[in-house]
Structure formats: C-alpha cells, structure tokens
Amino acid sequence: DQKRTFDALEMCLHRSDIPGFVESALYTVAECKDRYPDLDYSGILKSVNEVERDNSNPSLRYKAYLVSMYLSHGADIQVTTVSDPQNHEYLFKQIAEQLEQKYLAFDGENDVAENR
C-alpha cells in the first residue's frame, strides 16, 4: 500500500544519524517516481526537502536536492532503470546531468564572462 511505503521512506529520511538509510530512501523515492510517475509525491517531497535543508551531510543534501528536482520536474527528466540496485550513484548522476543540460546549459552565444 502506497501510504505505508511512503511512511516507511519518510521515517528513513528522518534518520539523519544513519546516512545509509537516508541515501537508500532517497534512491527508493526516485525509483518510485520513475516507475509510478502518477502517484502523489507531495507528502514525501516535504521530507526530501527537509533532508536537503537540514541534514548535516553535504552529499545527502545534494542528493536530496536532485530527488526534489526530479519529483518536481519529472516530466523533464528521464532516468534509465539501474541494473545494479547497489549503484545509487548512477541514478543520482543521471538526474544531475539532465538538470544541468536542461536548466544550466548556455547556448554558446550568451557567454557569462562576456556580459560582465
């Protein structure tokens, strides 16, 4: 049942004393979004945003940011299912690369240095 699954993930996201729980929960949230894009992620998004804002581990904050962006802009980001579920970095890297291409890329004509 979706509610119990999301409740369990939220509990793991709030276990900042166990970084592996938090990272695994972030990965699982992203995998759920990939497999079940039409579910309501608004409640779990709040927990992901809390990790992004409040966690003391910079790596986890960054991964939470990536998952938050994926939850918010999933239509713009296409991930490939990871063949090795132990390789969490692969999924986070896919999200980061697509965000960079879609939202941070410059078109070459608008060089930031030239506009100074």
C-alpha positions as CSV (number, residue, x, y, z in Angstrom):
1,D,0.0,0.0,0.0
2,Q,1.4,3.4,-1.0
3,K,0.8,5.2,2.3
4,R,2.7,2.6,4.3
5,T,5.5,2.6,1.8
6,F,5.8,6.4,1.9
7,D,5.5,6.4,5.7
8,A,8.5,4.0,5.9
9,L,10.5,6.1,3.4
10,E,9.8,9.2,5.4
11,M,10.9,7.5,8.6
12,C,14.2,6.6,6.9
13,L,14.6,10.1,5.6
14,H,14.4,11.4,9.1
15,R,17.2,9.1,10.4
16,S,20.0,11.6,9.8
17,D,22.1,9.6,12.3
18,I,22.2,6.7,9.7
19,P,23.4,8.2,6.4
20,G,22.9,4.9,4.6
21,F,19.2,4.9,5.5
22,V,18.8,8.4,4.2
23,E,20.6,7.7,0.9
24,S,18.7,4.5,0.3
25,A,15.4,6.2,1.0
26,L,16.3,9.0,-1.5
27,Y,17.2,6.4,-4.1
28,T,14.0,4.5,-3.5
29,V,11.9,7.6,-3.8
30,A,13.5,8.4,-7.2
31,E,12.9,4.8,-8.3
32,C,9.3,5.0,-7.2
33,K,8.8,8.3,-9.2
34,D,10.4,6.6,-12.2
35,R,8.1,3.5,-12.0
36,Y,5.0,5.2,-10.7
37,P,5.0,8.7,-12.0
38,D,1.4,9.4,-11.4
39,L,1.4,8.9,-7.6
40,D,1.0,11.8,-5.2
41,Y,4.5,12.6,-4.0
42,S,3.6,15.9,-2.3
43,G,4.0,14.5,1.3
44,I,7.3,12.7,0.7
45,L,8.6,15.8,-1.2
46,K,8.3,17.7,2.1
47,S,10.5,15.1,3.8
48,V,13.0,15.2,0.9
49,N,13.2,19.0,1.1
50,E,13.8,18.7,4.9
51,V,16.8,16.5,4.2
52,E,18.0,19.0,1.6
53,R,17.7,21.9,4.0
54,D,18.6,20.4,7.4
55,N,20.9,17.4,7.0
56,S,24.5,17.9,8.1
57,N,25.9,15.7,5.4
58,P,26.6,17.8,2.2
59,S,26.4,14.7,0.0
60,L,23.0,13.8,1.3
61,R,21.8,17.4,1.0
62,Y,22.9,17.4,-2.7
63,K,21.2,14.0,-3.4
64,A,18.0,15.3,-1.7
65,Y,18.2,18.3,-3.9
66,L,18.4,16.1,-7.0
67,V,15.5,13.9,-5.9
68,S,13.5,17.0,-5.0
69,M,14.1,18.4,-8.5
70,Y,13.1,15.0,-10.0
71,L,9.9,14.9,-8.1
72,S,9.1,18.5,-9.1
73,H,10.2,18.3,-12.7
74,G,9.8,14.6,-13.5
75,A,8.4,15.2,-16.9
76,D,11.6,16.9,-18.0
77,I,13.9,14.2,-16.6
78,Q,14.2,10.7,-18.0
79,V,16.1,8.1,-16.0
80,T,17.2,4.6,-17.0
81,T,16.5,1.9,-14.5
82,V,19.7,0.9,-12.8
83,S,20.7,-2.7,-13.4
84,D,22.7,-2.8,-10.2
85,P,20.5,-1.5,-7.3
86,Q,23.6,-1.2,-5.2
87,N,24.8,1.6,-7.5
88,H,22.9,4.5,-6.2
89,E,25.4,7.0,-7.7
90,Y,24.3,6.1,-11.2
91,L,20.7,7.3,-10.7
92,F,21.7,10.5,-9.0
93,K,24.3,11.2,-11.7
94,Q,21.6,10.8,-14.4
95,I,19.3,13.3,-12.7
96,A,22.2,15.7,-12.2
97,E,23.4,15.5,-15.8
98,Q,19.9,16.1,-17.2
99,L,19.2,19.0,-14.8
100,E,22.5,20.6,-16.0
101,Q,21.6,20.1,-19.6
102,K,18.1,21.4,-19.3
103,Y,18.4,24.2,-16.8
104,L,22.0,25.3,-16.6
105,A,23.3,24.9,-20.1
106,F,24.3,28.1,-22.0
107,D,23.7,28.3,-25.7
108,G,27.2,29.5,-26.5
109,E,26.1,32.9,-27.7
110,N,25.5,34.1,-24.2
111,D,28.8,33.6,-22.5
112,V,28.6,34.8,-18.9
113,A,32.1,36.2,-19.0
114,E,31.3,38.5,-21.9
115,N,28.4,40.0,-20.1
116,R,30.5,41.4,-17.2
